[in-house]
Amino acid sequence: MSIDTATGAEAPSEISSARVKLIFSHIAPKYERFNAISSFGTYKAWLHKMAKMAAINSDARVLDVAGGTGDVTFEIARTKKPAHIMCTDLVPEMLEVARKHFADGRADGVPVDFMVADAQALPFEDEQFDAVTVAYGIRNMPDRPLALREMLRVLKPGGSLTCLEFSTPKNAIWRSLYGFYLRHLIPFWGGLIAGEREGFVYLGDSIRAFPDQQSLAKMMEDAGFKDVAWVNCTGGIAAVHTAYKPL
Ligand SMILES: C[S@@+](CC[C@H](N)C(=O)[O-])C[C@H]1O[C@@H](n2cnc3c(N)ncnc32)[C@H](O)[C@@H]1O
C-alpha cells in the first residue's frame, strides 16, 4: 500500500514521488547549509553515531540508499574504509552535488559510484551488498514496506541495514517543543536559508506523520529483517535502527 508521505494517508505513490523530486531538485545546492544551521550541529553528531553503529568492515560493498549529496557515503568512507560504496538517489541534482564532493576527495580514496535509483525498485541483482545505509530517506518513500523488501533483497545473507531517521521523543515536554520547532521554525529556516518555505513545511509534516521507533522496527521485521534494534539520538528526535538479513 502506498501513502502520501506528508500525511500518512493512503494515496497513489506518484503524489509523493513527484513532490520529493520537485523539492530536492530545487534545494540540492543549499541542502547542506540548511542542515548545518537548522540542526544546530546535531546533524553531524547523529551522522557519526550512525556510522559508528553500522556493521561495515574493510571488505564490504556498501549501498547508500537515498544518498543525496553524499553525507552518509563520505562519512562511511572515512570512518569504515569499505571496499566500495554505491551511492544512489532518486534525484539527479542531489547526486550531482555528491559527485562534486567526491571529485574534491571527500571519500578519502574509497571508490564510490553514483547512480540515480528509486529505492522502491533498486536496479541491482539479488544479494550484491554487505551493507545498506539510508539516512532521512525512507520517510520520503510512499511505499516503505516495498523499499525495505528491496533493501533486504539486494543484501547478502547476514548483511546489515543501518537507518537514521527522524523519530518520536518519549518525553511529552520535549515532544511538544519539537512539534513547535517542526511547525514553525523549520519553515522559517527553510525560507531564510534556502528561499523555499513550502519544501520545509513538507519536511515538518512528513516527520510528524512518520511512524515512531517501535513501528519502524516492526516494519523492518515484517519486511524480513531480524535482530532489529535502535538507539535514540537527542532524546528520540532521531533514531538509528540496525537490522540484519537472516543467514
Ligand atoms: C533528506 S535527504 C537525505 C540525503 C542524505 N541521505 C543525507 O543524509 O543527507 C532525502 C533524500 O531522499 C531521496 N529520496 C526520496 N525518495 C526516494 C526514493 N524513492 N528513492 C531514492 N531516493 C529517494 C531524495 O531525493 C533526497 O536526496
PDBQT file of the ligand as one rigid body, heavy atoms in Angstrom, charges set to zero:
ROOT
HETATM    1  C1  LIG A 301      16.681  14.481   3.375  1.00  0.00    +0.000 C 
HETATM    2  S1  LIG A 301      17.560  13.859   2.010  1.00  0.00    +0.000 S 
HETATM    3  C2  LIG A 301      18.787  12.834   2.756  1.00  0.00    +0.000 C 
HETATM    4  C3  LIG A 301      20.048  12.717   1.958  1.00  0.00    +0.000 C 
HETATM    5  C4  LIG A 301      21.220  12.039   2.643  1.00  0.00    +0.000 C 
HETATM    6  N1  LIG A 301      20.926  10.662   2.935  1.00  0.00    +0.000 N 
HETATM    7  C5  LIG A 301      21.652  12.785   3.892  1.00  0.00    +0.000 C 
HETATM    8  O1  LIG A 301      21.689  12.168   4.959  1.00  0.00    +0.000 OA
HETATM    9  O2  LIG A 301      21.948  13.971   3.793  1.00  0.00    +0.000 OA
HETATM   10  C6  LIG A 301      16.423  12.709   1.373  1.00  0.00    +0.000 C 
HETATM   11  C7  LIG A 301      16.851  12.116   0.056  1.00  0.00    +0.000 C 
HETATM   12  O3  LIG A 301      15.976  11.030  -0.249  1.00  0.00    +0.000 OA
HETATM   13  C8  LIG A 301      15.860  10.977  -1.644  1.00  0.00    +0.000 C 
HETATM   14  N2  LIG A 301      14.714  10.134  -1.980  1.00  0.00    +0.000 N 
HETATM   15  C9  LIG A 301      13.425  10.378  -1.723  1.00  0.00    +0.000 A 
HETATM   16  N3  LIG A 301      12.663   9.376  -2.182  1.00  0.00    +0.000 NA
HETATM   17  C10 LIG A 301      13.491   8.462  -2.726  1.00  0.00    +0.000 A 
HETATM   18  C11 LIG A 301      13.315   7.204  -3.362  1.00  0.00    +0.000 A 
HETATM   19  N4  LIG A 301      12.101   6.689  -3.563  1.00  0.00    +0.000 N 
HETATM   20  N5  LIG A 301      14.402   6.526  -3.782  1.00  0.00    +0.000 NA
HETATM   21  C12 LIG A 301      15.643   7.052  -3.610  1.00  0.00    +0.000 A 
HETATM   22  N6  LIG A 301      15.875   8.237  -3.032  1.00  0.00    +0.000 NA
HETATM   23  C13 LIG A 301      14.823   8.940  -2.590  1.00  0.00    +0.000 A 
HETATM   24  C14 LIG A 301      15.715  12.431  -2.022  1.00  0.00    +0.000 C 
HETATM   25  O4  LIG A 301      15.955  12.653  -3.377  1.00  0.00    +0.000 OA
HETATM   26  C15 LIG A 301      16.759  13.079  -1.114  1.00  0.00    +0.000 C 
HETATM   27  O5  LIG A 301      18.002  13.189  -1.739  1.00  0.00    +0.000 OA
ENDROOT
TORSDOF 0
